[in-house]
């Protein structure tokens, strides 16, 4: 396994987590499709590779559009949330 500076990555996450979108320039944000991750690596290594390669793991572009992701501190997964949305739409 490649060596990663976990402390540095944790600091990067803290710094990037609360970045204000008003302070973000579109040209300074990664296009998510340009971030290449080796799928043969373990899940943990893929996550660490992504965090190492991307400028801000919370803010990126998808086809030129600015996208911001946030996570709640709960046990609910993204799949749980999407399932609930679909159940509410199709009741």
Rosetta constraint file for C-alpha pairs under 8 A:
AtomPair CA 1 CA 45 HARMONIC 7.43 0.50
AtomPair CA 2 CA 45 HARMONIC 7.92 0.50
AtomPair CA 4 CA 48 HARMONIC 7.31 0.50
AtomPair CA 5 CA 9 HARMONIC 6.30 0.50
AtomPair CA 6 CA 10 HARMONIC 6.07 0.50
AtomPair CA 7 CA 11 HARMONIC 6.27 0.50
AtomPair CA 8 CA 12 HARMONIC 6.19 0.50
AtomPair CA 9 CA 13 HARMONIC 6.21 0.50
AtomPair CA 9 CA 51 HARMONIC 6.93 0.50
AtomPair CA 9 CA 52 HARMONIC 7.15 0.50
AtomPair CA 10 CA 14 HARMONIC 6.28 0.50
AtomPair CA 11 CA 15 HARMONIC 6.09 0.50
AtomPair CA 12 CA 16 HARMONIC 5.99 0.50
AtomPair CA 12 CA 56 HARMONIC 7.96 0.50
AtomPair CA 13 CA 17 HARMONIC 5.74 0.50
AtomPair CA 13 CA 56 HARMONIC 7.83 0.50
AtomPair CA 13 CA 57 HARMONIC 7.47 0.50
AtomPair CA 14 CA 18 HARMONIC 7.28 0.50
AtomPair CA 15 CA 19 HARMONIC 7.03 0.50
AtomPair CA 16 CA 56 HARMONIC 5.77 0.50
AtomPair CA 16 CA 57 HARMONIC 7.31 0.50
AtomPair CA 16 CA 58 HARMONIC 6.76 0.50
AtomPair CA 17 CA 58 HARMONIC 6.35 0.50
AtomPair CA 17 CA 70 HARMONIC 7.96 0.50
AtomPair CA 19 CA 23 HARMONIC 7.37 0.50
AtomPair CA 19 CA 24 HARMONIC 7.93 0.50
AtomPair CA 20 CA 24 HARMONIC 7.00 0.50
AtomPair CA 24 CA 28 HARMONIC 7.19 0.50
AtomPair CA 24 CA 29 HARMONIC 7.61 0.50
AtomPair CA 25 CA 29 HARMONIC 6.90 0.50
AtomPair CA 26 CA 61 HARMONIC 7.83 0.50
AtomPair CA 26 CA 66 HARMONIC 6.96 0.50
AtomPair CA 29 CA 55 HARMONIC 6.93 0.50
AtomPair CA 29 CA 56 HARMONIC 7.44 0.50
AtomPair CA 29 CA 59 HARMONIC 7.04 0.50
AtomPair CA 29 CA 60 HARMONIC 5.34 0.50
AtomPair CA 29 CA 61 HARMONIC 6.45 0.50
AtomPair CA 30 CA 34 HARMONIC 7.39 0.50
AtomPair CA 30 CA 35 HARMONIC 7.76 0.50
AtomPair CA 30 CA 54 HARMONIC 6.56 0.50
AtomPair CA 30 CA 55 HARMONIC 6.56 0.50
AtomPair CA 30 CA 56 HARMONIC 7.76 0.50
AtomPair CA 30 CA 60 HARMONIC 5.18 0.50
AtomPair CA 30 CA 61 HARMONIC 5.96 0.50
AtomPair CA 31 CA 35 HARMONIC 7.25 0.50
AtomPair CA 31 CA 60 HARMONIC 5.99 0.50
AtomPair CA 31 CA 61 HARMONIC 4.54 0.50
AtomPair CA 31 CA 62 HARMONIC 5.95 0.50
AtomPair CA 31 CA 63 HARMONIC 7.11 0.50
AtomPair CA 31 CA 64 HARMONIC 6.99 0.50
AtomPair CA 32 CA 60 HARMONIC 6.15 0.50
AtomPair CA 32 CA 61 HARMONIC 5.81 0.50
AtomPair CA 32 CA 62 HARMONIC 5.86 0.50
AtomPair CA 33 CA 62 HARMONIC 7.23 0.50
AtomPair CA 35 CA 50 HARMONIC 7.39 0.50
AtomPair CA 35 CA 53 HARMONIC 7.04 0.50
AtomPair CA 35 CA 54 HARMONIC 7.03 0.50
AtomPair CA 37 CA 46 HARMONIC 6.26 0.50
AtomPair CA 37 CA 49 HARMONIC 6.73 0.50
AtomPair CA 37 CA 50 HARMONIC 6.74 0.50
AtomPair CA 38 CA 46 HARMONIC 6.88 0.50
AtomPair CA 39 CA 46 HARMONIC 7.13 0.50
AtomPair CA 41 CA 45 HARMONIC 5.90 0.50
AtomPair CA 41 CA 46 HARMONIC 6.07 0.50
AtomPair CA 42 CA 46 HARMONIC 6.20 0.50
AtomPair CA 43 CA 47 HARMONIC 6.26 0.50
AtomPair CA 44 CA 48 HARMONIC 6.24 0.50
AtomPair CA 45 CA 49 HARMONIC 5.93 0.50
AtomPair CA 46 CA 50 HARMONIC 6.11 0.50
AtomPair CA 47 CA 51 HARMONIC 6.20 0.50
AtomPair CA 48 CA 52 HARMONIC 6.08 0.50
AtomPair CA 49 CA 53 HARMONIC 6.08 0.50
AtomPair CA 50 CA 54 HARMONIC 5.94 0.50
AtomPair CA 50 CA 57 HARMONIC 7.77 0.50
AtomPair CA 51 CA 55 HARMONIC 7.98 0.50
AtomPair CA 51 CA 56 HARMONIC 7.88 0.50
AtomPair CA 51 CA 57 HARMONIC 6.27 0.50
AtomPair CA 56 CA 60 HARMONIC 6.91 0.50
AtomPair CA 58 CA 68 HARMONIC 5.53 0.50
AtomPair CA 58 CA 69 HARMONIC 5.15 0.50
AtomPair CA 58 CA 70 HARMONIC 6.80 0.50
AtomPair CA 59 CA 66 HARMONIC 7.10 0.50
AtomPair CA 59 CA 67 HARMONIC 5.65 0.50
AtomPair CA 59 CA 68 HARMONIC 4.49 0.50
AtomPair CA 59 CA 69 HARMONIC 6.58 0.50
AtomPair CA 60 CA 66 HARMONIC 5.89 0.50
AtomPair CA 60 CA 67 HARMONIC 5.42 0.50
AtomPair CA 60 CA 68 HARMONIC 6.67 0.50
AtomPair CA 61 CA 65 HARMONIC 5.07 0.50
AtomPair CA 61 CA 66 HARMONIC 4.58 0.50
AtomPair CA 61 CA 67 HARMONIC 5.64 0.50
AtomPair CA 62 CA 66 HARMONIC 6.63 0.50
AtomPair CA 62 CA 67 HARMONIC 6.78 0.50
AtomPair CA 76 CA 80 HARMONIC 5.98 0.50
AtomPair CA 76 CA 81 HARMONIC 6.98 0.50
AtomPair CA 77 CA 81 HARMONIC 6.44 0.50
AtomPair CA 78 CA 82 HARMONIC 6.18 0.50
AtomPair CA 79 CA 83 HARMONIC 6.00 0.50
AtomPair CA 80 CA 84 HARMONIC 6.23 0.50
AtomPair CA 81 CA 85 HARMONIC 6.32 0.50
AtomPair CA 82 CA 86 HARMONIC 6.23 0.50
AtomPair CA 83 CA 87 HARMONIC 6.09 0.50
AtomPair CA 84 CA 88 HARMONIC 6.19 0.50
AtomPair CA 85 CA 89 HARMONIC 6.24 0.50
AtomPair CA 86 CA 90 HARMONIC 6.17 0.50
AtomPair CA 87 CA 91 HARMONIC 6.03 0.50
